[in-house]
């Protein structure tokens, strides 16, 4: 999942649950400004911040790490 898709998915989930940005910031212990920047695509949240937000929204974030090898 690309970062923009992640942003969209989290925002859609928040709205589906009828949770305001202010309430999500409060419940997740993430700054409102940080949350607003993230949802607008301007922020660069840490993995811990993403985890806090997803926990409140009942979501799970799975990361894929690719092993890229080059042939010399």
N, C-alpha and C positions, 0 to 999 in steps of 0.2 A: 504494500500500500504506500503510495506516495504521500508526502507530507500534506499537500493540499487536500487529499482525500481524507486524511486523518482529521484535519481541521473541520472539514465539512461533516464528517460522521459524528464527531463530538458535539458540534453545534446543533445538528439535527436531533441528536439524542436528548440534549438539554432542553430544546424546545418541545420535543414530544412529551417530555416529563413535566412540562410547564414550570421549569425552574429558571428563574431570572439569573442573569450574570452575577448580580449582587449576592443572591442566595448561594449560588454555586461557589463563589469566592469565599463566602463565610463558611460553608460546610466543608470545603476542601482545604481551608487554611492557605489559600493562594490569593495573592493580592488582586484586587479588582482590575487595576491597571494592567497587570500581567495577563489576566484572563482576556480582557478586551483586546490587547495587542495580539494575543494568540489567535483569537477568533477572527480578527481582521487580516490575519496572515502576515503581520508585521513583526510578531514576536518570535523568539527562538527558545521555547521552554525546555527546561532540563527534563530528563527522564523521570526524576522524582516528581516534578510538577505534573507531568502527564499522568503519572500513576495516581497522584492525589485526586486529580479531576476524574479520571476513569473509575476510580473506586467509588466515588460519590454517585456517579451516573450508572453504576452497576455494569461496567464494561471491563473488558480485559484487553490489554495491549500485548501483542506478541511480536517480537522482533526476529527478523531473519538476518543472519549474518552469512554472507556468501564468502566462500573461499575462492579467491581468484588466483589462479596460477598462470604463469606465463611460460611459454616454451622459448628457450633460448637457443 
